[in-house]
Amino acid sequence: MSVSVFIDGAAGTTGLEIRERLATRSDISLIGLDDAHRKDAGKRAEAINSADFVILCLPDDAAREAVALIANDTTRVIDASTAHRVADGWTYGFAELEPAQAAAIAEARYVSNPGCWPTGFLALVRPLVRAGLIPPDWVLTAGGASGYSGGGKSMIAEFEDGSEPTGFRAYGLNLEHKHLPEMQKHARIDHAPIFQPAVARSYRGMLIEVPLPLQMLPRKPAPAQIEQVLADAYRDSPIVRVLPSDDVSLVRIEDDAGTDRLTIRVFGNAERGQVRLVATLDNLGKGAGGAAVQNLNIMAGFDQTAGLVL
């Protein structure tokens, strides 16, 4: 079986990543527009309505406009923008988030691709909230660093043309970030986390960390219990893995760069009653293009890892 796919915004960073994963597959037929027609609404509408699946790699307003161009009841959509991640009628495209999430994605017509930061945060936090080890009203902190490719073409240019002199840049200092509603809603917590994002001088890859003061949590879980809950949550996943932290003295932002996997480690100090939950992934892989291809695979009934680098 072959399905037709139109990538709207195929010339952008995420669109190029998706196209690279799909280009050589015999079960995918890519619908393309030449450069002269990429912004032609009529040509885009024609391509959108002729496709079995449309993957939107567009700014938020343009993504909403693209959805409005659909004039049939068959074309299915994966939106890689922020536009629909907390919207009613859209299924959240993080297959590992809940036990039945992949099944929901398989049946959905409209799927919102998660953001890269929320992917790491939710992978660390959601199983612990579900298990009752983190109360829903707990105030969480999340931080880390992403490769500069996550900022798109303008940020890539800043880091590569010499106009950005630093190797590490903190941002979101007003404690507002477009990912916060997504992180709060899908973690099912009462408060948005205190979010401390940064960009590092690394093209791709990211590291996300959530610290927990275990002795202050109501159930006072041990580090081993935290690790076991996460290991159980992802035991059957071919993409998310929980690795032991023994003999690991450092974690690099590039540890999962160039792949579509996500790696979790729990670094704990039982005597102090503290843990550092750490996730690494590729901001362009599981954080963007790889997740979109995984969702496409699930929706089309293919092996969810088809075309992915693991």
For each residue, the residues with C-beta under 8 A, 3 or more apart:
1: 27 300 301
2: 26 27 28 29
3: 27 28 29 52 53 300
4: 29 30 31 50 51 52 53
5: 22 28 29 30 31 51 52 53 54 55 296
6: 30 31 32 47 48 50 51 53 54 55
7: 10 15 18 19 30 54 55 57
8: 44 47 48 54 55 56 57 58 66
9: 12 14 15 56 57 58 62 80
10: 7 15 16 18 19 32 33 38 57
11: 15 16 35 38
12: 9 15 16 57 58 152 153
13: 16 17 149 152 153 156 284 288
14: 9 17 18 57 80 284 288 289 292
15: 7 9 10 11 12 18 19 55 57
16: 10 11 12 13 19 20 289
17: 13 14 20 21 284 285 288 289 290
18: 7 10 14 15 21 22 55 57 80 289 292 293
19: 7 10 15 16 22 23 30
20: 16 17 23 289
21: 17 18 25 289 290 293 307 308
22: 5 18 19 25 28 30 293 296 307
23: 19 20 30
24:
25: 21 22 28 306 307
26: 2
27: 1 2 3 300 302 306
28: 2 3 5 22 25
29: 2 3 4 5
30: 4 5 6 7 19 22 23
31: 4 5 6 47 50 51
32: 6 10
33: 10 37 38 40 43 44 47
34: 37 38
35: 11 38
36: 40
37: 33 34 40 43 44
38: 10 11 33 34 35 44
39: 44
40: 33 36 37 43 44
41: 44 45 69
42: 45 46
43: 33 37 40 46 47
44: 8 33 37 38 39 40 41 47 48 66 69
45: 41 42 48 49 69 71
46: 42 43 49 50
47: 6 8 31 33 43 44 50 51
48: 6 8 44 45 51 54 66 69 70 75
49: 45 46 69 70 71 72 75
50: 4 6 31 46 47
51: 4 5 6 31 47 48 54 75
52: 3 4 5 74 75 76 300
53: 3 4 5 6 75 76 77 78 296 299 300
54: 5 6 7 8 48 51 66 70 75 76 77 78
55: 5 6 7 8 15 18 77 78 79 80 292 296
56: 8 9 62 63 66 67 77 78 79 80 81
57: 7 8 9 10 12 14 15 18 80 81
58: 8 9 12 62 63 66 80 81
59: 62 63 81
60: 63 64 81 82 83
61: 64 65 83
62: 9 56 58 59 65 66 81
63: 56 58 59 60 66 67 79 81 83 84
64: 60 61 67 68 83 84
65: 61 62 68 69
66: 8 44 48 54 56 58 62 63 69 70
67: 56 63 64 70 77 79 84 110
68: 64 65
69: 41 44 45 48 49 65 66
70: 48 49 54 66 67 75 77
71: 45 49
72: 49 75
73:
74: 52
75: 48 49 51 52 53 54 70 72
76: 52 53 54 108 109 110 111 299
77: 53 54 55 56 67 70 109 110 111
78: 53 54 55 56 93 111 112 113 292 295 296 299
79: 55 56 63 67 83 84 90 110 111 112 113
80: 9 14 18 55 56 57 58 113 288 289 292
81: 56 57 58 59 60 62 63 84
82: 60 85 115 178 179 182
83: 60 61 63 64 79 87 112
84: 63 64 67 79 81 87 90 110 112
85: 82 90 92 112 114 115 118 181 182
86: 181 182 185
87: 83 84 90 112
88:
89: 110
90: 79 84 85 87 108 110 111 112
91: 104 105 108 110 111 112
92: 85 97 101 111 112 114 186
93: 78 105 111 112 113 114 291 292 295
94: 97 101 114 118 119 122 186 291
95: 101 102 105 239 294 295 298 304
96: 101 102 123 233 234 237 239 240
97: 92 94 101 122 126 186
98: 101 126 130
99:
100: 103 104
101: 92 94 95 96 97 98 104 105
102: 95 96 105 106 298 304
103: 100 106 107
104: 91 100 101 107 108
105: 91 93 95 101 102 108 111 295 298 299
106: 102 103 298 299 301
107: 103 104
108: 76 90 91 104 105 111 299
109: 76 77
110: 67 76 77 79 84 89 90 91
111: 76 77 78 79 90 91 92 93 105 108 295 299
112: 78 79 83 84 85 87 90 91 92 93
113: 78 79 80 93 288 291 292 295
114: 85 92 93 94 118 119 122 182 186 287 291
115: 82 85 118 119 178 179 182 287
116: 119 120 146 150 206 281 283 286 287 288
117: 120 121 142 144 146 177 179 183 195 197 206 208 287
118: 85 94 114 115 121 122 179 182 183 186
119: 94 114 115 116 122 123 262 281 286 287 291
120: 116 117 123 124 144 206 208 262 279 280 281 287
121: 117 118 124 125 142 183 187 193 208 210 279
122: 94 97 114 118 119 125 126 183 186 187
123: 96 119 120 126 234 240 262 264 279
124: 120 121 128 208 210 230 264 277 278 279
125: 121 122 128 129 134 140 142 187 189 210 277
126: 97 98 122 123 129 130 186 187 188
127: 130 131 229 230 232 233 234
128: 124 125 131 133 134 226 229 230
129: 125 126 132 133 134 135 136 187 188 189
130: 98 126 127 188 233
131: 127 128 229
132: 129 135 219
133: 128 129 217 219 221 225 226 229
134: 125 128 129 138 140 189 212 217
135: 129 132 138 217 218
136: 129 188 189 190
137: 189 190 191
138: 134 135 189 191 217
139: 191 193 194
140: 125 134 187 189 191 193 194 210
141: 193 194 195 196 210 211
142: 117 121 125 183 193 194 195 196 208 209 210
143: 195 196 197 198 208 209
144: 117 120 196 197 198 206 207 208 209
145: 168 197 198 199 200 202 206 207 253
146: 116 117 150 197 198 199 200 205 206 253 283
147: 150 199 200 202 203 204 205 206 253 254 257 282 283 284
148: 151 155 156 158 159 164 199 200 201 202 203
149: 13 152 155 156 203 204 283 284
150: 116 146 147 155 199 206 283 284 287 288
151: 148 154 155 156 158 199
152: 12 13 149 155 156
153: 12 13 156 157
154: 151 157 158
155: 148 149 150 151 152 158 159 164 199
156: 13 148 149 151 152 153 159 160 203
157: 153 154 160 161 163
158: 148 151 154 155 161 163 164
159: 148 155 156 164 201
160: 156 157
161: 157 158
162: 165
163: 157 158
164: 148 155 158 159 169
165: 162
166: 169 201
167: 200 201
168: 145 198 199 200 201
169: 164 166 198 199 200
170: 173 196 197 198
171: 197 198 199
172: 175 176 177 195 196 197
173: 170
174:
175: 172 194 195
176: 172 180
177: 117 172 180 195 197
178: 82 115 181
179: 82 115 117 118 182 183 195
180: 176 177 183 184 192 193 195
181: 85 86 178 184 185 192
182: 82 85 86 114 115 118 179 185 186
183: 117 118 121 122 142 179 180 186 187 192 193 195
184: 180 181 187 189 190 191 192 193
185: 86 181 182 188
186: 92 94 97 114 118 122 126 182 183
187: 121 122 125 126 129 140 183 184
188: 126 129 130 136 185
189: 125 129 134 136 137 138 140 184 193
190: 136 137 184
191: 137 138 139 140 184
192: 180 181 183 184 195
193: 121 139 140 141 142 180 183 184 189 210
194: 139 140 141 142 175
195: 117 141 142 143 172 175 177 179 180 183 192
196: 141 142 143 144 170 172
197: 117 143 144 145 146 170 171 172 177
198: 143 144 145 146 168 169 170 171
199: 145 146 147 148 150 151 155 168 169 171
200: 145 146 147 148 167 168 169 253
201: 148 159 166 167 168
202: 145 147 148 205 253 254 257
203: 147 148 149 156 257
204: 147 149 254 257 258 282 283 284 285
205: 146 147 202 252 253 254 255 256 257 258 280 281 282 283
206: 116 117 120 144 145 146 147 150 253 280 281 282 283 287
207: 144 145 251 252 253 255 278 279 280
208: 117 120 121 124 142 143 144 278 279 280 281
209: 142 143 144 276 277 278 279
210: 121 124 125 140 141 142 193 276 277
211: 141 274 275 276 277
212: 134 217 226 274 275 276 277
213: 216 217 273 274
214: 217 220 221 222 223 226 268 273 274 275
215: 220 272 273 274
216: 213 273
217: 133 134 135 138 212 213 214 220 221
218: 135
219: 132 133
220: 214 215 217 273
221: 133 214 217 225 226
222: 214 225 226 268 270
223: 214 226 227 266 268 269 270 275
224: 227 228 268 270
225: 133 221 222 228 229
226: 128 133 212 214 221 222 223 229 230 266 268 275 277
227: 223 224 230 231 242 244 245 266 268
228: 224 225 231 232
229: 127 128 131 133 225 226 232 233
230: 124 127 128 226 227 233 234 242 264 266 277
231: 227 228 234 235 242
232: 127 228 229 235
233: 96 127 130 229 230
234: 96 123 127 230 231 237 240 241 242 264
235: 231 232
236:
237: 96 234 240 241
238: 304 305 310
239: 95 96 260 261 262 286 294 304 305 308 310
240: 96 123 234 237 261 262 263 264
241: 234 237 261 262 263 264
242: 227 230 231 234 263 264 265 266
243: 248 263 264 265
244: 227 248 265
245: 227 248 265 266 267 268
246:
247:
248: 243 244 245 251 265 267
249:
250:
251: 207 248 255 265 278 280
252: 205 207 255 280
253: 145 146 147 200 202 205 206 207 257 280
254: 147 202 204 205 257
255: 205 207 251 252 263 280
256: 205 259 261 262 263 280 281 282 285 286
257: 147 202 203 204 205 253 254 282 285
258: 204 205 282 285 309
259: 256 282 285 286 290 309 310
260: 239 282 285 286 289 290 291 293 294 308 309 310
261: 239 240 241 256 281 285 286 310
262: 119 120 123 239 240 241 256 279 280 281 286
263: 240 241 242 243 255 256 279 280 281
264: 123 124 230 234 240 241 242 243 277 278 279
265: 242 243 244 245 248 251 277 278 279
266: 223 226 227 230 242 245 275 276 277 278
267: 245 248 275 276 277 278
268: 214 222 223 224 226 227 245 274 275 276
269: 223 272 273 274 275
270: 222 223 224 273
271:
272: 215 269
273: 213 214 215 216 220 269 270
274: 211 212 213 214 215 268 269
275: 211 212 214 223 226 266 267 268 269
276: 209 210 211 212 266 267 268
277: 124 125 209 210 211 212 226 230 264 265 266 267
278: 124 207 208 209 251 264 265 266 267
279: 120 121 123 124 207 208 209 262 263 264 265
280: 120 205 206 207 208 251 252 253 255 256 262 263
281: 116 119 120 205 206 208 256 261 262 263 285 286 287
282: 147 204 205 206 256 257 258 259 260 285 286 287 290
283: 116 146 147 149 150 204 205 206 287 288
284: 13 14 17 147 149 150 204 287 288 289 290
285: 17 204 256 257 258 259 260 261 281 282 288 289 290 291 309
286: 116 119 239 256 259 260 261 262 281 282 290 291 294
287: 114 115 116 117 119 120 150 206 281 282 283 284 290 291
288: 13 14 17 80 113 116 150 283 284 285 291 292
289: 14 16 17 18 20 21 80 260 284 285 292 293
290: 17 21 259 260 282 284 285 286 287 293 294 308 309
291: 93 94 113 114 119 260 285 286 287 288 294 295
292: 14 18 55 78 80 93 113 288 289 295 296
293: 18 21 22 260 289 290 296 297 306 307 308
294: 95 239 260 286 290 291 297 298 304 305 308
295: 78 93 95 105 111 113 291 292 298 299
296: 5 22 53 55 78 292 293 299 300 302
297: 293 294 300 302 303 304 305 306 307
298: 95 102 105 106 294 295 301 302 304
299: 53 76 78 105 106 108 111 295 296
300: 1 3 27 52 53 296 297
301: 1 106 298
302: 27 296 297 298 306
303: 297 306
304: 95 102 238 239 294 297 298
305: 238 239 294 297 308 310
306: 25 27 293 297 302 303
307: 21 22 25 293 297
308: 21 239 260 290 293 294 305
309: 258 259 260 285 290
310: 238 239 259 260 261 305
